[in-house]
Amino acid sequence: MKALLCKTFGPPESLVLEDVESPKPGVGQVLIEVKACGVNFPDTLIIGGKYQFKPPLPFAPGGEVAGIVSAVGEGVTQLKPGDRVFSLTGWGGFAEQALGDATKTLPMPPGMDFVTAASVMYTYGTSYHALKQRAALQPDETLLVLGAAGGVGLAAVQLGKLLGAKVIAAASTDEKLSVCRELGADETINYTTEDLRERLKILTAGRGVDVCYDPVGDRYTEPALRSMAWRGRYLVVGFAAGEIPKLPANLVLLKGCSLVGVFWGQFAALEPRESMSNFRELLGFIAEGKLKQHIHATYPLAEAANALSDLLARKVIGKAVVVV
Ligand SMILES: NC(=O)c1ccc[n+]([C@@H]2O[C@H](COP(=O)([O-])OP(=O)(O)OC[C@H]3O[C@@H](n4cnc5c(N)ncnc54)[C@H](OP(=O)(O)O)[C@@H]3O)[C@@H](O)[C@H]2O)c1
């Protein structure tokens, strides 16, 4: 089978398309004929050797796949060859076949297409957990989303709106912000041309925002933290802009606000029942047409490295998906 391999840790250009042996499912695993694989920022960190885990080299990146089960390993009873599934593989999805843990592989709902199925788990899973369990976002509260046109950001915009909040989307271009508006943002801020703090003061009549969703970090974090309302919740989601910010702790005191960590993978591992319940709710929203993933572009497997380069170049709006 063909796989786009990371043979040494490095940038997307260092990935190579090769023929490799088909993997065999071990105990508790399924082998999936990959039809589509979602592209996520952590893929860029994993191939760079900068993520929380380092798969043994060589490996294919791609943490979220949709496809058809072609074989099952010992002990797998709930899935069988021919099932249409989506799976959180962690890596291995930029390939014609991938191994998935049966506990992280679910049957696709009837009527869902492979591109959608490969692009909903990470982004909606992370943002729903953040807004529901970590921020306890309430209807009529104000939600600020930084990097609002990115994968998890756009999911937060949509879910914030669905939960009844007033959503302020902040991103780097007017094109990105117009997509945020189409998907529910009430207000927008272009943080490359406008002063984030000043605009937030105007938009909240000086009160500040109740919840900030921050997947960007770096220089964007401090002005956003300075714009929190009393008893606000500041969600630390990621650092796509590079630097992990160091913050003056007095700001948290003065605002009477909370800095709240969001680690969706660990939530799913430590609280599987609650995570599964979130996921069922999300699939319900999708089935009812209340949530629809914004697909930026699809890329053939041979060009999957370009999907990662485009993500790093801040070109992707919503989700990029590799189609195999
Ligand atoms: N905590 C968790 O459980 C969890 C789960 C999933 C992902 N994450 C993290 O969340 C972050 C976003 O992930 P994602 O998949 O949504 O990524 P994404 O689609 O690439 O979105 C990231 C956004 O960050 C902004 N950005 C600002 N400076 C950037 C830079 N130098 N390079 C790239 N992007 C930059 C971009 O928006 P503008 O151009 O508008 O600024 C971009 O749309 C990542 O750090 C990821 O590791 C965390």
The ligand as an ORCA input file, in Angstrom:
! r2SCAN-3c Opt
* xyz 0 1
  N      -6.049     21.395     23.697
  C      -6.499     20.463     22.893
  O      -7.088     19.460     23.321
  C      -6.323     20.653     21.420
  C      -6.990     19.835     20.480
  C      -6.827     20.103     19.111
  C      -5.971     21.141     18.698
  N      -5.313     21.858     19.645
  C      -4.409     22.974     19.285
  O      -5.178     24.028     18.776
  C      -4.384     24.790     17.870
  C      -5.157     24.982     16.574
  O      -5.344     23.734     15.920
  P      -6.144     23.663     14.528
  O      -6.074     22.246     14.056
  O      -7.436     24.347     14.648
  O      -5.155     24.557     13.601
  P      -5.471     25.536     12.387
  O      -6.665     25.052     11.634
  O      -4.188     25.694     11.660
  O      -5.867     26.929     13.093
  C      -4.924     27.667     13.800
  C      -5.174     29.152     13.591
  O      -4.158     29.836     14.312
  C      -3.892     31.074     13.679
  N      -2.444     31.344     13.632
  C      -1.858     32.473     14.112
  N      -0.552     32.436     13.922
  C      -0.272     31.283     13.302
  C       0.937     30.684     12.817
  N       2.126     31.293     12.980
  N       0.853     29.493     12.204
  C      -0.319     28.860     12.071
  N      -1.512     29.363     12.511
  C      -1.484     30.586     13.115
  C      -4.468     30.991     12.254
  O      -5.510     31.962     12.199
  P      -5.221     33.476     11.742
  O      -4.457     33.440     10.464
  O      -6.590     33.994     11.591
  O      -4.456     34.108     12.870
  C      -5.058     29.593     12.149
  O      -6.328     29.631     11.499
  C      -3.062     24.024     17.700
  O      -2.093     24.611     18.531
  C      -3.401     22.634     18.174
  O      -2.276     21.940     18.650
  C      -5.481     21.650     20.973
*
